[in-house]
Every structure is written in C-alpha cells, then in structure tokens.
Amino acid sequence: MSSLEIENHRLRRQLQVLMDEARVNENKWRRLDLLEKQLIATPTLPDLIRVILGDYKAASETDVVTLVLADPDHEIRRILEHEKFGSSELPGLVLLDALHSDELTPYIGVIDTEHHRAIFDPWPADCRSMILLPLKRQDKVIGSLNLASCRADRFTPDSSTDFVERMANILAICIENSLNHERLKQVGLTDPLTGVFNRRYFESRCQEEISHTRRHKAPLSCMFLDIDKFKRINDTYGHAAGDVVLRTVSQLIKSGLRGNDVMARFGGEEFVVLLPQTGLQTACEIAERIRISVAAYSHPVSAKENLAVTISIGVAQAPDELDEDDMAVAHKMLAAADTAVYQAKKSGRNKVVSEADRPLAANVMNGLNKLLNLG
C-alpha cells in the first residue's frame, strides 16, 4: 500500500470518528432540547422536580442526580406538603435552610467528598467523577444541580461545560417560575390577614377528604373554632388590636395541629380545622389542647395592657354511612360542628363541645342553613 493510500485510509478513519461524534452530539442535543421544552412546559413545582431528577438523569447519561435547593423559610416544604408530596416520593431532592454562596462557578472533575456542594444521599460509592452546577438568579445561589458518574472520564476538568451550564440556567429560571406560580395560587387560597387557608380552599379539601374517607373507610373529624366576645375586643381596643388577636390565635391553633390537618379562616373570628384519619375522641383531645393554649396566652393589645382571650370549639365527625354526595356530607359535618360551637358559647364559652354532647336534629339543620346561606 502506497503512502498516499495509507494517508487516505487514516483520513477516512478520522472523518468517520468525527461523524460518529457528531451523531452522538446531535442525539445528545436533541434529547436535551426535548428536555428543555418539557421543563418549560411543566407548571407545578413537584412535577418540575421529578422531571429534573428523573428525565435529566437519562438525558445527561449520568448515574446519580441530586437537586439541592435553598429553603430558608420552608416555603418549598410547605408547597410539597400541600401537594401531598413526601421526601420519599422525590428521591434526590435536598432542601437546606442555608446554602454557601461564596462559589458561583461549577465544579467538574474527580469525586470530592470535601466539596461543600457535593450533596448526595446516599453517597455514590461507585462513582468516580462529578459535576456541581450552581443554580443562580440575579447572582444569588438558589440551589445546586449535582451529577455523579461511575466513569472517571465522564466529567473531567477539560470537558466543555457550555451545554450543562445552559441547562443549569434554564433549570434556575424554571424553578423560579414554578415558585412564583405556586405563590400566585397560594394568594388565591389563603387569608391575607392570618396567612392560613381561606374558605374556598377548605371546602375543596373537604370534598377530597370525604372522598378519601369513602374509599378507605377512615374516620374524619372537623372543628369549628370561634373567638369569644371578639366584637367587644374590636369595640374596646380597635380593629388593629382585633387583627393582632386574630393573627395570634390562628398561629396558636396551627401550632396545636398535626402535619396533615387542614386549617382555614372561615369568616370573621371563625376558624375551621379538618382532621383526617381522626375519630371524635381524638379530635376533642386536640381541640382541648388548643383551647388551653389560647386561654393561657397573654395577648398584648397596647404597650401597657395584655388581654385574656378565650375560644369556643365545636367538634364533629363525618358519619360512618356516607349515603350522600361529598359536598352534602361535608356541609352536614361542618353544620354539626358549627352547632356544637354554638352550644359551647351558649353554655358559658371557653369550652369544647362535640356533637355527642348536645341534641342533634333541629340544631344541626339550623347550622346547615347558616352555612349554606354563607355560601
């Protein structure tokens, strides 16, 4: 074979290698382009996180992916809880109260267990290289996308990071947009004064929990809570003091509840609480603890004066036989709790009364009519 033929053969091999690399890169960019479009089209935060942790792992051909997000006010945790997502359903998500913001550049190279952004749980023992991509908005670190590979040559310092940094920028924008979307939803579903859910959200959750009770035969209870003599507080100390009492009482109620309980401001000085998978006796015990905590708290209404505030609570449980539609069952349960709180006020205030402690029939119908009229 002549030298010219040898050179041509070498050049053909090089050309084939370049064409193979081009096809690989084209396929990679096609996968990443599809992923970008999917990320941009995903509106909810939980679904976005699942796409990042699942689909991005496949698209980037890596072995381990974790998403670390700063969550100093536990906002993301609350959003996930409200959407009924636990940490086990989003493996690879790490929420931290604070993030180090002193390093804004990516790290790429061998596995470094000492790197402060190298957060993998569990630690990828078989991995040899990693890349850590800070997620930034307006030069502020909001998180980090961490990838680890079993291949030592997958992430090396001489690798190009253009496409992964572009992806990190897109991820940061998508996360920020999803958070803003969730915040807008919360504005429409929360009470602006107390920060707890409003009646609209509560009624929607009521139907969901009734449906769950119907399917799984689990108990469901609710509480109606009414601040005693609240009009007198407003008339004596002013509406500003009344607002302080409302905010304080709402936080005291909330602190006495469990993670899966649902609380809302129903109107005026009235609050409601939904207690999933809870029977009447346990619900009354929770209500009594709340009543005691409100009565024990000293509410400052001026620089020199504290105010004693009490609360009356009515408790009811969804019937065992759910022979009506979800909305009708929810209204009857709320009406029974409302009637019970009326009985608590009528018999002296600052007490817990359950539907088992007072007459039903006409009183429940009166409470039901009141609720329907409010609607």
C-alpha positions in Angstrom: 0.0 0.0 0.0 1.4 3.3 -1.0 1.9 6.2 1.4 -0.9 8.1 -0.3 -3.3 5.2 0.2 -2.2 4.9 3.9 -2.8 8.7 4.4 -6.2 8.4 2.7 -7.2 5.5 4.9 -6.1 7.4 8.0 -8.1 10.5 7.0 -11.2 8.3 6.3 -10.9 6.9 9.8 -10.6 10.3 11.3 -13.6 11.5 9.3 -15.6 8.5 10.5 -14.7 9.3 14.1 -15.7 12.9 13.7 -19.0 11.9 12.0 -19.7 9.4 14.8 -19.0 12.1 17.4 -21.2 14.5 15.5 -24.1 12.0 15.5 -23.6 11.3 19.3 -23.6 15.1 20.0 -26.6 15.6 17.7 -28.6 12.9 19.6 -27.4 14.4 22.9 -28.5 17.9 21.9 -31.8 16.5 20.6 -32.5 14.9 24.0 -31.6 18.0 25.9 -33.7 20.2 23.6 -36.7 17.9 24.3 -35.9 18.1 28.0 -35.7 21.9 27.9 -39.1 22.1 26.3 -40.5 19.6 28.8 -39.1 21.7 31.7 -40.5 24.9 30.3 -44.0 23.3 29.9 -44.1 21.8 33.4 -46.1 24.3 35.6 -46.1 22.6 39.1 -43.1 22.5 41.3 -43.4 18.8 42.3 -43.6 17.7 38.6 -40.7 20.0 37.7 -38.6 18.4 40.4 -39.5 15.0 39.2 -38.5 15.9 35.6 -35.2 17.2 36.8 -34.3 14.2 38.9 -35.7 11.6 36.5 -35.6 12.7 32.9 -32.5 14.8 33.3 -30.6 11.8 34.6 -31.5 9.9 31.4 -30.8 12.8 29.1 -27.4 13.6 30.6 -26.3 9.9 30.7 -25.2 10.1 34.3 -25.7 7.7 37.2 -26.7 9.9 40.1 -28.6 13.2 40.2 -29.5 15.3 43.2 -31.2 18.7 43.3 -30.2 20.9 46.2 -32.4 23.9 46.9 -32.2 26.7 49.5 -35.4 26.8 51.5 -34.8 29.1 54.5 -38.4 29.9 55.1 -39.6 26.3 54.5 -41.7 27.6 51.6 -40.8 24.7 49.3 -41.5 22.2 52.1 -45.0 23.7 52.6 -45.8 23.6 48.9 -44.8 20.0 48.6 -46.8 19.1 51.7 -49.9 20.9 50.3 -49.5 19.0 47.1 -49.1 15.8 49.2 -45.6 15.0 48.2 -43.3 13.5 50.8 -39.5 13.2 50.6 -39.7 9.5 49.7 -41.7 10.5 46.5 -38.9 12.8 45.3 -35.7 10.9 46.0 -32.7 13.1 45.2 -34.2 16.3 46.4 -32.3 18.0 49.2 -33.8 21.1 51.0 -31.4 23.2 53.1 -32.1 26.2 55.4 -29.0 27.9 54.0 -26.5 27.5 51.1 -22.9 28.6 50.8 -22.9 31.4 48.2 -19.2 32.0 48.0 -18.6 29.8 45.0 -20.6 30.7 41.9 -18.7 28.5 39.4 -19.3 24.9 38.5 -17.1 22.2 39.8 -16.2 19.4 37.4 -13.7 16.6 38.0 -13.0 13.7 40.3 -15.3 12.9 43.2 -14.5 15.3 46.0 -16.1 14.4 49.3 -15.0 17.6 50.9 -16.7 19.9 48.5 -19.4 21.8 50.4 -21.9 21.5 47.5 -21.3 17.7 47.0 -24.5 16.6 48.5 -25.5 13.0 47.6 -27.8 10.8 49.7 -26.7 8.1 49.8 -23.2 8.9 48.8 -22.5 7.3 45.3 -19.7 5.0 46.4 -19.1 3.6 42.9 -18.9 7.0 41.2 -15.6 8.4 40.1 -16.4 11.9 38.7 -18.9 14.6 39.3 -20.2 18.0 38.2 -21.8 20.5 40.5 -23.8 23.3 38.8 -24.9 26.2 41.0 -28.4 27.4 40.2 -28.4 31.2 40.2 -30.9 34.0 39.8 -29.7 37.6 39.9 -26.3 36.4 41.1 -27.9 34.7 44.1 -27.4 31.0 44.6 -30.8 29.3 44.9 -29.5 25.7 44.7 -27.2 23.3 43.0 -27.7 20.5 40.5 -25.2 17.7 41.3 -24.4 14.8 38.9 -22.1 11.9 39.6 -20.9 9.2 37.2 -19.2 5.8 37.6 -17.0 6.7 34.7 -13.8 8.6 35.6 -13.8 10.2 32.1 -17.5 11.4 32.2 -16.8 14.7 34.0 -13.2 15.9 33.6 -11.8 19.4 34.0 -11.1 19.7 30.3 -14.7 18.9 29.4 -16.8 21.6 27.8 -19.5 22.8 30.3 -21.4 25.1 27.8 -24.5 22.9 27.5 -24.7 21.9 31.1 -24.3 25.5 32.3 -27.0 26.4 29.8 -29.2 23.7 31.3 -28.5 25.0 34.8 -29.6 28.5 33.8 -32.8 27.0 32.3 -33.4 25.0 35.5 -33.0 28.0 37.7 -35.5 30.0 35.6 -38.0 27.1 35.6 -37.7 26.7 39.4 -38.2 30.4 40.0 -41.2 30.5 37.6 -42.7 27.4 39.4 -42.3 29.0 42.8 -43.9 32.2 41.5 -46.8 30.2 40.1 -47.3 28.4 43.4 -47.2 31.8 45.2 -49.9 33.1 43.0 -52.0 30.0 43.7 -51.5 30.5 47.4 -52.6 34.1 47.3 -55.9 33.0 45.9 -56.3 30.3 48.5 -55.0 32.0 51.7 -56.4 34.6 54.1 -54.2 37.7 53.7 -54.6 38.7 57.4 -53.7 35.4 59.1 -51.8 33.6 56.4 -53.8 30.4 56.8 -56.0 28.9 54.1 -59.3 30.6 53.2 -62.8 29.0 53.0 -62.5 28.4 49.3 -59.5 26.1 49.8 -61.0 24.4 52.8 -64.2 23.5 51.0 -62.2 21.9 48.2 -60.1 19.9 50.6 -63.3 18.9 52.5 -64.6 17.2 49.4 -61.2 15.5 48.8 -61.1 14.1 52.3 -64.7 13.0 52.3 -63.9 11.1 49.1 -60.8 9.6 50.7 -62.9 8.6 53.7 -65.5 7.0 51.5 -62.8 4.9 49.7 -60.7 3.9 52.7 -63.3 3.8 55.5 -61.1 6.1 57.6 -62.5 8.4 60.2 -62.7 12.1 59.5 -63.5 14.9 62.0 -63.6 18.6 61.9 -63.5 21.5 64.4 -65.3 24.9 64.4 -63.4 27.4 66.5 -64.9 30.8 67.4 -63.0 33.5 69.4 -65.2 34.5 72.4 -66.6 38.1 72.6 -64.5 39.2 69.6 -66.8 42.1 68.9 -66.1 43.5 72.3 -62.4 43.3 71.6 -62.8 45.4 68.4 -65.1 47.9 70.1 -62.9 48.3 73.1 -59.4 48.2 71.7 -59.9 48.9 68.0 -59.7 46.8 64.9 -55.9 46.9 64.8 -55.9 45.1 68.1 -58.5 42.7 66.9 -56.3 41.9 63.9 -53.4 41.1 66.2 -55.7 38.8 68.2 -56.8 37.0 65.0 -53.3 36.5 63.8 -52.1 35.3 67.2 -55.0 32.9 67.8 -54.6 31.5 64.3 -50.9 30.7 65.0 -51.8 29.1 68.3 -54.4 26.9 66.6 -51.9 26.0 63.9 -49.2 25.1 66.4 -51.6 22.6 68.1 -52.3 20.7 64.9 -50.5 17.9 63.1 -48.9 17.9 59.7 -51.8 16.5 57.8 -54.5 18.6 59.5 -56.1 21.4 57.4 -56.9 24.8 58.9 -58.7 27.7 57.4 -60.2 31.0 58.4 -63.9 30.6 57.7 -65.0 34.1 58.2 -64.7 36.9 60.8 -63.4 35.4 64.0 -64.3 31.8 63.0 -61.8 29.1 62.0 -62.3 25.6 60.9 -60.0 22.6 61.0 -60.2 19.3 59.1 -58.7 16.3 60.9 -58.1 13.4 58.5 -58.0 9.8 59.9 -59.2 11.1 63.3 -62.1 9.9 65.4 -64.3 12.1 67.5 -62.5 11.4 70.8 -59.0 12.2 69.5 -60.4 15.3 67.8 -61.8 16.5 71.1 -58.4 16.0 72.8 -56.7 18.1 70.1 -59.4 20.8 70.5 -58.9 20.8 74.3 -55.2 21.4 73.9 -55.8 24.2 71.6 -58.4 25.8 73.9 -55.9 25.6 76.8 -53.1 27.2 74.8 -55.3 30.1 73.6 -56.6 30.8 77.2 -53.1 30.6 78.6 -51.6 33.1 76.2 -51.4 36.8 77.2 -52.3 38.9 74.2 -50.7 42.4 74.2 -53.2 45.0 72.9 -51.2 48.0 73.9 -47.8 48.9 75.5 -49.3 48.7 79.0 -52.1 46.1 78.7 -52.4 42.4 77.9 -55.7 40.9 77.0 -57.1 37.5 78.0 -58.7 35.7 75.1 -60.7 32.5 75.0 -62.0 30.4 72.3 -65.0 28.0 72.0 -64.7 24.9 69.9 -67.3 22.6 68.3 -66.2 19.1 67.1 -68.0 16.7 64.8 -67.2 13.6 62.9 -68.2 12.5 59.4 -70.9 9.8 59.6 -69.9 6.2 59.0 -72.6 5.8 56.4 -71.8 8.2 53.5 -75.1 7.9 51.6 -75.0 11.4 50.1 -72.6 13.2 47.7 -69.3 14.5 49.1 -70.4 18.2 49.2 -73.6 17.3 51.1 -71.6 15.1 53.6 -69.1 18.0 54.1 -71.8 20.5 54.7 -73.5 18.3 57.3 -70.3 17.6 59.2 -69.5 21.3 59.3 -73.0 22.1 60.3 -72.8 19.7 63.2 -69.5 21.3 64.3 -71.0 24.8 64.0 -74.0 23.7 66.1 -71.6 22.3 68.7 -69.7 25.6 68.9 -72.9 27.5 69.3 -73.8 25.1 72.2 -70.3 25.8 73.7 -70.9 29.6 73.7 -74.5 29.2 75.0 -73.3 27.1 77.9 -70.5 29.5 79.1 -67.8 29.8 76.4 -64.2 28.8 76.6 -65.0 25.1 76.2 -65.0 22.2 73.8 -68.4 20.6 72.9 -68.7 17.7 70.5 -71.7 16.6 68.5 -72.1 13.8 71.0 -72.6 16.3 73.9 -75.7 18.1 72.6 -79.1 17.5 70.8 -78.9 16.9 67.1 -82.0 17.2 64.8 -83.2 20.8 64.7 -79.9 22.4 65.8 -78.0 20.7 63.0 -80.5 21.8 60.5 -80.1 25.4 61.7 -76.3 25.1 61.5 -76.6 23.7 58.0 -78.9 26.5 56.8 -76.4 29.0 58.3 -73.5 27.5 56.3 -75.5 27.3 53.1 -76.5 30.9 53.4 -72.9 32.0 53.9 -72.0 30.2 50.7 
